[in-house]
Protein backbone atom coordinates (compact mmCIF):
# COMPACT_ATOMS: atom_id res chain seq x y z
CA UNK A 1 0.00 0.00 0.00
CA UNK A 2 1.52 3.31 -1.09
CA UNK A 3 1.43 6.41 1.07
CA UNK A 4 0.56 9.81 -0.27
CA UNK A 5 3.37 12.34 -0.47
CA UNK A 6 1.58 14.68 1.95
CA UNK A 7 1.34 11.88 4.54
CA UNK A 8 5.04 11.04 4.18
CA UNK A 9 5.97 14.71 4.54
CA UNK A 10 3.78 15.07 7.62
CA UNK A 11 5.31 11.97 9.25
CA UNK A 12 8.85 13.20 8.51
CA UNK A 13 8.03 16.64 9.91
CA UNK A 14 6.53 15.13 13.07
CA UNK A 15 9.56 12.86 13.59
CA UNK A 16 11.95 15.80 13.25
CA UNK A 17 9.86 17.93 15.59
CA UNK A 18 9.74 15.13 18.17
CA UNK A 19 13.51 14.66 18.03
CA UNK A 20 14.02 18.41 18.39
CA UNK A 21 11.75 18.56 21.44
CA UNK A 22 13.54 15.54 22.94
CA UNK A 23 17.06 16.93 22.42
CA UNK A 24 16.33 20.58 23.31
CA UNK A 25 16.46 20.29 27.15
CA UNK A 26 19.69 18.29 26.99
CA UNK A 27 21.29 20.81 24.64
CA UNK A 28 20.17 23.70 26.85
CA UNK A 29 21.59 21.98 29.92
CA UNK A 30 25.01 21.55 28.32
CA UNK A 31 24.90 25.11 26.93
CA UNK A 32 24.25 26.35 30.46
CA UNK A 33 27.19 24.33 31.76
CA UNK A 34 29.39 25.74 28.99
CA UNK A 35 28.38 29.34 29.69
CA UNK A 36 28.56 29.12 33.48
CA UNK A 37 31.69 26.96 33.57
CA UNK A 38 30.15 24.53 36.05
CA UNK A 39 31.02 20.85 35.95
CA UNK A 40 28.62 19.12 38.40
CA UNK A 41 29.86 15.67 37.37
CA UNK A 42 33.32 16.54 38.75
CA UNK A 43 32.09 17.45 42.24
CA UNK A 44 32.74 14.56 44.62
CA UNK A 45 31.71 16.21 47.88
CA UNK A 46 29.01 14.50 49.90
CA UNK A 47 27.42 15.63 53.12
CA UNK A 48 27.81 13.33 56.12
CA UNK A 49 24.62 11.69 57.29
CA UNK A 50 23.36 12.96 60.63
CA UNK A 51 21.90 9.92 62.40
CA UNK A 52 19.96 12.09 64.85
CA UNK A 53 17.87 13.56 62.05
CA UNK A 54 16.42 10.16 61.17
CA UNK A 55 13.26 9.40 63.13
CA UNK A 56 12.18 5.78 63.29
CA UNK A 57 8.52 5.26 64.05
CA UNK A 58 7.64 2.51 66.45
CA UNK A 59 4.62 0.54 65.24
CA UNK A 60 3.94 -0.85 68.72
CA UNK A 61 3.33 2.51 70.39
CA UNK A 62 -0.41 2.98 70.82
CA UNK A 63 -1.85 1.68 67.56
CA UNK A 64 -2.57 5.16 66.26
CA UNK A 65 -2.31 5.94 62.58
CA UNK A 66 0.17 8.81 62.46
Backbone as JSON, one array per atom type, in Angstrom:
{
  "sequence": "XXXXXXXXXXXXXXXXXXXXXXXXXXXXXXXXXXXXXXXXXXXXXXXXXXXXXXXXXXXXXXXXXX",
  "N": [[0.84, -1.17, 0.0], [0.7, 2.11, -0.96], [1.84, 5.25, 0.3], [0.56, 8.55, 0.47], [2.2, 11.51, -0.75], [1.92, 13.78, 0.83], [1.26, 12.67, 3.31], [3.62, 11.27, 3.91], [5.39, 13.44, 4.1], [4.27, 14.78, 6.28], [4.64, 12.9, 8.33], [7.45, 12.75, 8.4], [8.02, 15.4, 9.14], [6.83, 15.47, 11.68], [8.39, 13.55, 13.03], [10.92, 14.79, 12.99], [10.32, 17.09, 14.48], [9.63, 15.93, 16.94], [12.09, 14.75, 17.68], [13.6, 17.09, 17.93], [12.29, 18.35, 20.1], [12.85, 16.47, 22.04], [15.65, 16.55, 22.26], [16.22, 19.19, 22.87], [16.06, 20.08, 25.74], [18.32, 18.78, 26.78], [20.4, 19.81, 25.24], [20.2, 22.51, 26.0], [20.86, 22.28, 28.7], [23.57, 21.48, 28.6], [24.58, 23.71, 27.25], [24.16, 25.66, 29.18], [25.93, 24.73, 31.14], [28.31, 25.12, 29.75], [28.37, 27.91, 29.4], [28.27, 28.85, 32.07], [30.42, 27.57, 33.19], [30.34, 25.54, 35.01], [30.85, 22.25, 36.31], [29.17, 19.83, 37.24], [29.44, 17.07, 37.36], [31.99, 16.61, 38.16], [32.19, 17.22, 40.8], [32.8, 15.83, 43.9], [31.99, 15.96, 46.48], [30.28, 14.99, 49.37], [27.67, 15.21, 51.75], [27.93, 14.47, 55.21], [25.97, 11.97, 56.83], [23.57, 12.69, 59.21], [22.78, 10.99, 61.93], [20.98, 11.57, 63.95], [18.96, 12.98, 62.81], [17.28, 11.24, 61.63], [14.22, 9.78, 62.09], [12.75, 7.09, 63.57], [9.8, 5.4, 63.37], [7.84, 3.79, 65.78], [5.97, 0.99, 65.55], [4.59, -0.27, 67.55], [3.59, 1.48, 69.4], [0.94, 3.03, 70.28], [-0.95, 2.13, 68.62], [-2.04, 4.03, 66.99], [-2.77, 5.77, 63.97], [-0.47, 7.49, 62.57]],
  "CA": [[0.0, 0.0, 0.0], [1.52, 3.31, -1.09], [1.43, 6.41, 1.07], [0.56, 9.81, -0.27], [3.37, 12.34, -0.47], [1.58, 14.68, 1.95], [1.34, 11.88, 4.54], [5.04, 11.04, 4.18], [5.97, 14.71, 4.54], [3.78, 15.07, 7.62], [5.31, 11.97, 9.25], [8.85, 13.2, 8.51], [8.03, 16.64, 9.91], [6.53, 15.13, 13.07], [9.56, 12.86, 13.59], [11.95, 15.8, 13.25], [9.86, 17.93, 15.59], [9.74, 15.13, 18.17], [13.51, 14.66, 18.03], [14.02, 18.41, 18.39], [11.75, 18.56, 21.44], [13.54, 15.54, 22.94], [17.06, 16.93, 22.42], [16.33, 20.58, 23.31], [16.46, 20.29, 27.15], [19.69, 18.29, 26.99], [21.29, 20.81, 24.64], [20.17, 23.7, 26.85], [21.59, 21.98, 29.92], [25.01, 21.55, 28.32], [24.9, 25.11, 26.93], [24.25, 26.35, 30.46], [27.19, 24.33, 31.76], [29.39, 25.74, 28.99], [28.38, 29.34, 29.69], [28.56, 29.12, 33.48], [31.69, 26.96, 33.57], [30.15, 24.53, 36.05], [31.02, 20.85, 35.95], [28.62, 19.12, 38.4], [29.86, 15.67, 37.37], [33.32, 16.54, 38.75], [32.09, 17.45, 42.24], [32.74, 14.56, 44.62], [31.71, 16.21, 47.88], [29.01, 14.5, 49.9], [27.42, 15.63, 53.12], [27.81, 13.33, 56.12], [24.62, 11.69, 57.29], [23.36, 12.96, 60.63], [21.9, 9.92, 62.4], [19.96, 12.09, 64.85], [17.87, 13.56, 62.05], [16.42, 10.16, 61.17], [13.26, 9.4, 63.13], [12.18, 5.78, 63.29], [8.52, 5.26, 64.05], [7.64, 2.51, 66.45], [4.62, 0.54, 65.24], [3.94, -0.85, 68.72], [3.33, 2.51, 70.39], [-0.41, 2.98, 70.82], [-1.85, 1.68, 67.56], [-2.57, 5.16, 66.26], [-2.31, 5.94, 62.58], [0.17, 8.81, 62.46]],
  "C": [[0.89, 1.24, 0.0], [0.92, 4.45, -0.26], [1.43, 7.64, 0.17], [1.77, 10.64, 0.14], [3.11, 13.26, 0.72], [1.68, 13.94, 3.28], [2.79, 11.61, 4.91], [5.7, 12.31, 4.71], [5.54, 15.05, 5.96], [4.45, 14.18, 8.67], [6.75, 12.4, 9.47], [8.95, 14.47, 9.35], [7.77, 16.36, 11.39], [7.69, 14.42, 13.75], [10.65, 13.87, 13.92], [11.57, 16.71, 14.4], [9.97, 17.19, 16.92], [11.2, 15.0, 18.61], [14.03, 15.99, 18.55], [13.55, 18.67, 19.82], [12.46, 17.66, 22.46], [14.95, 16.02, 23.24], [17.21, 18.33, 23.02], [16.71, 20.74, 24.78], [17.89, 19.83, 27.43], [20.68, 19.29, 26.44], [21.34, 22.08, 25.48], [20.94, 23.48, 28.14], [23.1, 22.09, 29.68], [25.44, 22.95, 27.91], [25.03, 25.92, 28.21], [25.54, 26.0, 31.18], [28.37, 25.0, 31.06], [29.51, 27.22, 29.32], [28.81, 29.62, 31.12], [29.9, 28.54, 33.92], [31.56, 25.9, 34.63], [30.35, 23.14, 35.47], [30.51, 20.0, 37.11], [29.06, 17.66, 38.46], [31.25, 15.51, 37.95], [33.3, 16.73, 40.26], [31.91, 16.12, 42.95], [32.4, 14.76, 46.1], [30.33, 15.68, 48.25], [28.88, 14.96, 51.34], [27.34, 14.4, 54.01], [26.38, 13.19, 56.61], [24.55, 11.93, 58.79], [22.33, 11.94, 61.13], [20.78, 10.43, 63.3], [18.77, 12.66, 64.09], [16.9, 12.5, 61.54], [15.52, 9.72, 62.31], [12.63, 8.08, 62.7], [10.89, 5.66, 64.08], [8.42, 3.85, 64.63], [6.18, 2.1, 66.22], [3.89, 0.0, 66.46], [3.55, 0.19, 69.74], [1.91, 2.43, 70.93], [-1.43, 2.57, 69.73], [-2.45, 2.81, 66.76], [-1.99, 5.2, 64.85], [-1.74, 7.33, 62.43], [0.56, 9.05, 61.03]]
}
